[in-house]
């Protein structure tokens, strides 16, 4: 079993930056893919970026150039640095952890972009 905890959400003004983090605990496999998804009110959940233990990284088109996914300083932590945030980026950002035979989700953290 793997438990995911997101942190770092909050309120930021348009054009600002924010970093959210996802830390895994429990029985974390040595090989996994960690991804961020987001869901805005009234919209479907959408993929943001992902990173594998082999450091293969994929971004959604809207995230390219503004968002950066990376491994945090703490073991089993993945960070998502978001810059030049727009009101359309307002959503609950959730972390997904996938291993060979299991998939886990965090509860999410709210990111609100508003003046």
RACOR-V130554 format. One record per residue. RES is the residue in one small letter. PSI is psi in radians with two decimals (* if undefined). OMEGA is omega in radians with two decimals (none if undefined). NEAR is the number of other C-alpha atoms within 12 Angstrom. Layout:
RES_PSI_OMEGA_NEAR + RES_PSI_OMEGA_NEAR
This chain:
x_2.39_3.12_17 + x_2.34_3.07_23 + x_2.32_-3.14_24 + x_2.39_3.10_32 + x_2.10_3.07_29 + x_2.62_3.08_34 + x_2.87_3.02_27 + x_-0.03_3.11_27 + x_3.02_3.12_30 + x_-2.86_-3.12_24 + x_2.29_3.13_26 + x_2.60_3.13_25 + x_2.70_3.07_21 + x_2.39_-3.09_21 + x_-0.18_-3.12_19 + x_-3.11_-3.11_23 + x_2.72_3.13_26 + x_2.55_3.06_33 + x_2.24_3.01_31 + x_2.59_-3.09_37 + x_2.66_3.10_37 + x_2.05_-3.13_43 + x_2.25_3.14_34 + x_2.48_3.05_34 + x_2.85_-3.12_20 + x_-2.53_-3.08_13 + x_1.28_-3.08_17 + x_2.18_3.14_27 + x_2.78_-3.14_22 + x_-0.29_-3.14_16 + x_2.14_-3.13_20 + x_2.94_2.99_28 + x_2.29_3.10_36 + x_2.30_-3.10_43 + x_2.73_3.01_43 + x_2.39_3.01_46 + x_2.81_3.07_34 + x_2.67_3.10_36 + x_2.08_3.10_26 + x_2.75_3.14_24 + x_2.25_3.11_16 + x_0.08_-3.12_10 + x_2.83_3.09_13 + x_2.71_3.08_12 + x_2.44_-3.12_18 + x_2.62_3.12_24 + x_2.50_3.11_25 + x_-1.38_2.96_34 + x_2.96_3.04_36 + x_2.75_3.10_35 + x_2.41_3.13_32 + x_2.95_3.09_25 + x_-0.34_3.04_24 + x_0.16_3.11_14 + x_0.50_2.97_16 + x_2.21_-3.03_18 + x_2.41_3.08_24 + x_2.42_3.11_23 + x_2.55_2.91_24 + x_2.68_-3.08_21 + x_-0.71_-3.08_13 + x_-0.34_-3.08_20 + x_-0.31_-3.09_28 + x_2.26_3.11_19 + x_-0.30_-3.14_16 + x_-0.56_-3.08_25 + x_2.52_3.09_30 + x_2.18_3.08_32 + x_2.46_-3.13_36 + x_2.92_3.07_34 + x_2.38_-3.14_29 + x_3.06_3.12_20 + x_-0.42_-3.13_12 + x_2.44_3.13_14 + x_2.44_3.11_17 + x_0.33_3.08_31 + x_2.42_3.06_30 + x_2.31_-3.12_40 + x_2.63_3.01_36 + x_1.90_3.10_41 + x_2.18_-3.11_29 + x_2.26_-3.13_35 + x_2.89_3.14_24 + x_0.88_-3.07_24 + x_2.56_-3.11_29 + x_2.76_3.10_26 + x_-0.56_3.12_19 + x_-0.22_3.09_22 + x_-0.09_3.11_38 + x_2.16_-3.09_29 + x_2.98_2.92_32 + x_2.15_-3.12_35 + x_2.14_-3.08_41 + x_2.59_-3.11_40 + x_2.41_3.08_44 + x_2.32_-3.12_37 + x_2.10_-3.11_40 + x_2.28_3.06_29 + x_-3.06_-3.03_22 + x_-0.61_-3.07_13 + x_0.28_-3.09_13 + x_2.69_-3.13_18 + x_2.32_-3.12_21 + x_2.58_3.11_29 + x_2.54_2.97_29 + x_3.07_-3.11_29 + x_-0.37_3.11_22 + x_2.78_3.07_29 + x_2.41_-3.06_32 + x_2.27_3.01_28 + x_2.14_-3.14_36 + x_2.17_3.13_29 + x_1.93_-3.05_27 + x_2.60_3.06_18 + x_*_none_13
